[in-house]
């Protein structure tokens, strides 16, 4: 056999080999359906009840809805261009196989964007149901973890959008609102799982619920409505009408894999500031000079919070230092708080307010749950020589003993388009007011 | 062959029961089969080698004699030994007769006869032989090819002076030559004492003059055939820059180059390639710049080509390139004199083939193929942007469909969910797998391209675009392909046109299918493997001894004009990999005026 024919034979052998191994994993896009949301409830006939929401491939995104009513087909589970299907199974991945028998196409978790646990279920512990998702290659790290009040199934059924017909976009964008408001944290699956395992701190999840849109009182009020700044709403209890029924607000706090409590919207903002993930948000504060009047500020976090941790007399001491940038949005009283001479006063007021809020939130996590969701343990770890020493110390148990010093620096940066607003003149105005 | 066909037709006849006695049809008799091998024109030009090799297709007279002898031997069976006994000529004998036949005779009749024989008169109607008398006494004739020679020159500057000559002006013997040369008024005359050379001159379009009694011909330059003028480039059009392209005439092409490089060191060497066509091939280089080894190699390759016909530059390219099996061209062919000139000045060699409106430039590297002639006429910042687009185009044209199929069938997690669902929606009613979709669309696109070239004139372009639009639109609405794929194929097609080199674009078109296959079989892994193989092939390529990816691999001295183009005044050195005699293009400071004080000047 000549050298040339040998090389031809080799090439032929390789070419023949290619189709043998190739195409094995190949799958066309439309051969699969992509589960966008996975919900886990406690089962009745079997261990768990699973709910999947996956996009349909019909043009136009499902049925036309009638003015925010109870659209969708109850039987087929059709919700705004998606199908919500529920099944009971012994395990999560088996549930997928079971449901495949009815869906006609393979359900893929590659694009799962949200994993919803019912609160009830989360309080029992989620680790054993999270583990297979970590091990399974299709699930990706950016799936968000949500704990919802009530049943996950009901929550997912209300996961719809009246704005656009693109379900994936709706789900992605709702988590973006965490950056705009700070009312709920944006918790990734990978972070959640990591926090379950670390000795540094405790995991959190997004807290959500379904609002039946009946929270708003009847239009007939009696007298002057009260001024309630920084109201704390449970998910599902915000007084509103219209729009979708799902609500994300607040933080679910875990101790290990068990949910132990929740942070309200207001506390969540302080929590996000503490971990440096607060982007921006509007805060309404009562004007200390004129009761009943408010001023509205936009607060941004200026840089990462500075964290120091040390031991003093075997008590862990943590120094948390934050810088906040303040933009004035509104001053109802039209007082000139933005004047150079008045700025320090305003800054101090805001500083005290935020220091108080932050301190209270930290205290709440210490006294009520002893759950270090701020991950102070990451800095505390620096005081130990080896990881074994840290694990032996068990920071998560000692978190409640820690003394946390909070310092907030505030800087007034912008005053908006108005500067030293002139007073409103009317027929009853009494001359020029001098300060 | 014919026997096989016989068996085959018999077999078919058995099945079809067709009539066996068909009317006799024309079949081309193969050599050694028929009785008359034909008697083509005698031609003294065919050279020695063929004769000795006994190639039966040679139309040399002696050879045919030899062949017919062989045939006779073959026809007579059972007497193989006679072949050796009846061998008519020994090689040396052949040689001697040839030389004898090549000499110019000293009488006019036999010379006319020889010329007639050489050109196959009277069958051949192209050669004109005009007999006349010089000084009313001496017989003479001119011979030229109709259409190749300029008749005005012949009439006014050859015939007319000769007719006016008095007998007393024509001395006998050697004196005749100088007086003839002074009588003929054409710009160039040569004495030829070989029939073969005379024939070559006539074939070029010159006129051969013979006066009775001489033992040589006088050839006068009368070349004047129809040719296309200098036109705008067809495939390398640019906006800013010269708008002239090479034509089919070699002399004009060389002149175009000389006009740009006005340098006495610009050397033009001529080679003749093609035994039947005798095509002139010019090699141009700058004597004081180019590395002599490259010139030596070029002339070695050109003078060692044994082929019967050389019709165009592409054929020569195939004959002289280093890697005939590579799908990427290793020779740059351009129709622009300015581009050719710039390469010659850089230290490369240009090869111009007579009859081809393209110059071939050797040796070249990959980046030269990716440059456009416009690059040097634009500001360097713009060029950098254009090059980026071009490299993207190269990438997209070769890999986009392959990547698409890899992503959609193996790596669906990489697609943003919105897009994924959109693709799935669009694909919902398409019955084919993605690979079939892609192949269908690519096939359609290639079809449009190929048909667009043939569709005549003005409607060609329109039909191409409309065809693509309609085909795409119809294919989508008929659910044959998904709309995303139309975009992919369209971007790929566009990118392919953005590749500045015509041959390279073809190579990329082929490579595209290679990547589609790799992506369809093994996803990204397959693409990576395929890319590895492709890069191996690229680094393995050589263009006249220079690694094709020079400057990048092997790494050479940094150049300011590879992927980025730095300002012209920074490009101080000629390409390192060419090892030119003169490395420096310009001094360190090219913009000398910037160093001067404007007031003192």
Interface residues (C-beta under 8 A of the other chain):
Chain A: X18 X19 X21 X22 X23 X25 X26 X27 X28 X29 X30 X32 X34 X36 X55 X57 X58 X59 X108 X110 X111 X113 X138 X140 X166 X167 X168 X169 X172
Chain B: X408 X409 X410 X412 X413 X415 X417 X418 X420 X421 X423 X424 X425 X427 X428 X433 X434 X520 X521 X522 X523 X526
